[in-house]
């Protein structure tokens, strides 16, 4: 049977394709815009026919019908990372949370610790050799494809066919549906004066020739905006977004001085505009890889001068970062923050930046605190922390004693809270 005959034989309507799902199945869905909307909408329509099904995903983008507290006995969402579509359900308790470092999710799937019975994914059009690209999110999806009983692709010509290790052959596919809707676009976060001030502090510490990992958020993007005058930057990251694309377009990113995969931008998922998705299509300067490759500290850390830029919600005077919850209330997830902090720490000349505004709630509370709020999920540990940056300056904590760390962090706290922080530090015997 030739490739086109195989394709035609596996083509289904979305309502028929989701028929591969059985009671008790775990469905693996890729990160972000790699999620297949036609398939998940069809699954939502069928949800009351099923029992005990889980949909497992690191970042859901849309509120599908199955995200319903009334039908969780039929289909329950399991988040590795909460976003706008799932945060309220996670905080209310009817969406589950599975803690994991992003880099380790593929291994947990391979070992059967995370079940993977079915894969639903967006995919590019098939090439002449029978391959589809899961370019929007290779992440943990390739590991799930290797284990799943059924792989169902939503084939869309607007999905880029990227280079790298992100391909699935028609012989691995159980069913496919066709769609032609534009890929969901995600704009850059808003950036204010606080973010700009933090971004300048970080940008001033980034040397020409550095390799960048840039997390999502207003502050990381504020850093990117101030790097256009740099030279020969490289990219080894988890998320490829429009901020990085702007650095390529202005010539700041060349990837020439990378030690590992020189000449290549490396990422595991794309999240941005249609312009970004067009840039990803058959671009030989870009490789999309699974997250156990991109986020492996031993691999990413091969790049000298690796710069990791990630945000947190709260930090205590020892340097412990609560980046994924508000006290015990879940907010996001671990993602790749710990992966890349450790990658930068391994890198010769590497720097890991944790960035945060000094206050929250209109300057009513300090984000730098003596101890983390009860129940806070610790993301970056006191042993891994490197640079901490607020709009009031930079604290470098590696190699510093607990007392020195407290003094450094108080110095970059909002001035209105510094005296109180010193007094509280004395009470817990840090000063």
N, C-alpha and C positions, 0 to 999 in steps of 0.2 A: 504494500500500500504506500503510495507516495505521500509527501507531507501535506499537500492540500486536501487529499482525501481524508487523512487522519484529522485534520483541522475540522473539516465539514462534519465528520462523524461525531466529534465531541462538542460541536456547537449546540447550545441550548438557549431557550428563554430563561431568564433569571428565575422565574417561579419554578421551573423544572430543575434547574441546576442545583438549587438549594435542597432538593430532595435527597442529596447524598448524606445530609445530616441525620444522624440517628439519636435516639434518646441517650443521654449521658455523655455525648461527645464534647470534647474541648476543641473549639475553633480558634486557630491562631490568625490574627489580623495584624498587618504591618503598622508601623508608626505613621501617624499623621495622615498626609494626603495619599499615602499608599493604600489606605482603606478603600474597599470597592463599594461605592454607594448603591449601585443597582442590586448587588448581591445582599448587602445588609438591609436594604429596604425590603427585598423579597423575603429574607429570613424573618424580618419583623412581622410581615403579614402572616407568616406561617407559625409564629411563636407559640400559639396556644395548642398546636398539634404536638408539641415536643415537651419533654420533661427532663430536667437535670442537665441542660446544655449550658456550657460556659463559653463566652466570647472573651478571649484573652488578648490584651493589646496595651502597648506602652502609652499611647496618647491618642485618644479618640477626638476627632474633629467635629463631628456632627451629632445631633441628638436624634438618633434613629428611634423608631417605634419600640424596639425591644428594650430600650432604656426606660423601663417602666416598673415602678415599685409594685404594681398590681400583678405583674406576670413573672416575678423573679423565680418562682418555682419551675417555670418553663425555660426561660433563658436568663442567666445571671451574668452580668459583666464583671470581669476581673481585670483590674487596672494595675499595670506596673508603674504608672505615672498618671496622676490626675490632671485634667485640663478643664476648660470651661464646660464641656459636654458631660463630664462625669463627676466634677468636684462636689456638687450638691448631693448627689446620690451617695458618694463616698462618705461625706460628713453625716448623712442621715443613716448610713449603715446598710443600705440595700445594694450598694455596689461594693465589691470586695477589693482589697488592696493586697498585692503580692510584693513584698520587699525584695529588691535584687539590684546589684550593680548591673548597669546596662550591658557591660562586656561579658557578663557571666550568664545571661539568659540563654544564649545558644547552647552552652554546655549543660545547663539544667534541662533543656529540651532533649538533648542527645542522651542524657542519662535517665530520662523518664521521670525526673523530679517535677518537671512541668509537662503535663500531658499535651499531646498534639495529634488529634485524630483527623482533623480537617484543616486545610489552609484556604482562606479566602484572600485574594490579593488583586490589586490593580496590576496591569502589565502592559507593556508596549505591544505594538503590532508584531507579528511573527516575522523573523527575517528569512532569507532564502535557505538557511540551514536548519530551520525548524526551532529556532530559539526565540524566547520572549525575554525582555529585560524587566526585572523588578527594580527598576532604577530609582523610583521614588522612595523606596525603603528596602534595602537588602537586609539590614539589621539582623534579627533572629529568624526571619522568614525562611531563609535558605536552609537553616537547621531543621525547621519544622517541615519543609518540603521533603527532606530526606527521611522523615519518620512517619509522615501522615498516611492514613489510609486513602484519603482523597484530597486532591489539589484542584481547586476551582479558581480560574482566572477571569477577571473582568478586563477584556482586551480593549484598549482605547488608543486610537492613533495619536492622541494628544500627549500620551505618556512617552517621555524620551527613551530612546534606545541607547543606554549608556555603556561605556566600557567598564572593565573590571570583573569582579566575581559576583555577578548579580543576575545570572541567566538561568532559565528553566527551559528544558526541551519539551516539545509537544508530546513526546512519549511519556513524560512524567505527569501529564495533565489528565485529570479524570473528566473534567467538563470545562467549557468556557462559554462566556456570554460576551456579547459585543455591545459597546457603548461609545458615544462620541461627544459626550458633554465635556466642556473645558475642565481641566484639572483645577481643583479648588486652589485659589490664590490666598496667600496669607501676607498681609502687609507688615511693614516694619513697625515696631512699637514706638509710641510717642516718647520724645526725649526733651526734658526740661533742663533748667540751669543746674540742678543738683547732679543729674546724670552727666551733663557736659563737664562739670568740674571733676567728677570722679574719672571720667574718660580721659581727661588731660593728664591727670596724675599717672594713670596706667600707660598711656601712650608715650609719655616722656621716659618710661623705663623699658621700652621696647626698642631694641637695636635693629639696625639694618641686617638683613640675612636671617632674622628669627623665623621660626615656623609657628603658626598660630592654630590654636583651638579656641573657637569662640562660641560660647553658649548663647541661648536665646534670651532676649530681654532688652530693655531700654539702655541699661548701662553697658553691656557688651557692645551694642550697636553704637553707643556714643564713643566708645574706644575706636571702633572701626572708622568712624567719620573723621577721626583725627590722625589716621595713618596714611593718608594719601601721599604725603611727602616722603615716606619711607622707601627703601630700595631692596629689591631681591627678597621680599618676604615669601614664605612658603605656607602651605595649608595642609594640615593633617588634623581632621576634625571629625565630629560625629554629624553635625548639622551643616549642610550647605545652604546658605541663604543669600538674599540680595545684598547684604552688607559685604560679604566676601566677593560677590560678583562685581561690586563697585570698585574694589581694590584691584581686581584683575583688569578691569576696563581702564583704570587710570595708570596702569603699569607698575603699581607698587608690589603686586604679587607676580613673581616669575617662577618660583619654585626651583631656581637654579642652584641655590645653596643648601638645599635639603640634603641630609646624609642618607635618609631612607626614602626610596622612590623619588629621586631627584627628577624635576621636570613635571611631576604629577600633583594635581590637587587630589586629595584622598578624603572621602566622606562615606557615611553609611546611610543617610537619608537627606532628601531635599525638601525644603519648605520655604516657599516664596511666591514669586510672580510668574506669569506665563513667560516673561523674558528669561527668567532663570531656567525654566524647564526647557526652553529652546536652546539655551547655552549648553545644557547637559546632553543634548541629543548628538550621539556619535562624535563627541568631542575627545580627541585622543589625548588631550592634556588633563582629562578628568577620569578618575576611577572610583566607582562605587563598590564597596566591599561590605561583607557582614561585620557586625559590630564587635565580634570577638577578634577581629583583625584590626579595625580602626581604633578601638578603645583599649587594646591590650597594652598595659604600661610598658611591657618589655619590648614591644614593637614601636609604639609611638615615641618612647623614650630614646630610641636610636637617633632621633633627630637632635642635633645640638641646638641649644637656645630655643627649646620648645616653650612656648608661652600659652598657658591655660587661663582663660578668663571666664569665671562663673560667678553667679550671684547667690546670696543667702538672704534669709529673712531675719535671723538673729544670731549673735555670736556672744559667747561668754568670755570672761577675762582670762581663761586658759587657752582660748582659741578654738573651742568646739563650736561648730557651725550647725545650726538648725535650719536647713535649707528647704525642708519639704513639709513642715507642719506649723500650725499656730498653736503652741502647746501640744495637747494631744489631738487637736483637730487636724485631720489630714488636709493638705493643700495641693501638693504636687507629687514628687517622688524623688528617688535618688538619681535616676537618669545616669549620665556619664560624669557627674561632677567628681566623684571619688576616683574614677578611672583616670581622669586627666590631671587631677592634682598629683596623683602618684606618678603619672607619666612624666610630668614636668620635674618632679623631684628626682627622677632617675636620669633625666637629660643633663648632659654637660652644659652648664650655663642656663639651665631651664629656670623658669619662674612661674609659679602658680599664684594667680590673683583671685582672691575672694572679694567681691565688691558688694557694697550695700549703702543706701542712704543712712545717715546717722540716726534718723528718727522715723517714726510712723505716726499715723493718725494726726496729721497737722501739727507735728512737733510735740505732741502730747506725751509720747513715750519714747524712750531710747531703745534703739535696736542693739546697742552694746550693753550687756547686762552682766551683773556679777556671776549669776548662774542661770542656765537656760530655764525657761518656764517649765513647770512640771509636765511631764509627758512628751516633751519635744523630741522629735526624731532626729538623732545626730547623723549628719550626712558626712561632713569632713571632720576627722578626729583632730584632737590636739596634737597628735604625733605627726600628722600629715600637713598641717597648716603651714603656709609660707607667708605671702603678702596679704594684708587686709587693707582695703582702701575705702574711705568715705570721702565726702566732699571737703573734709577738714584735713586730709593728708593720708600718709602711708605708714603702716606699721609692718615691719618685717619680723616675724616671730620665730623662725627656725633658729635653733641654737640658743634661744633665750630662756632664762629661768621663768618660773611662774610669776615671780615678783616683777621681772623685767617686762613680761608680756602684759601684765595688768597696767603698768605705767604706759607702755606703748599704746595700748588700746584706749585708755582713758584720754590720752593726748589727741586722739582723732575722733573722740565722741563729740556730740553737740556740746558747746560750752555751757548750756543751761544744766547739763547733767553731770558735769565732771566732778564737782564737789561731792555730790551724792554718791557717785561711783567710787570715789576715793574712800569715803566713810564706809560704804558697804564692803569694799575690798579689805579694809582693816578688820571688820567684824568677822570675815571668813578667813582671816589670817594670811591674806595674799600680800598685804602691805604691813 
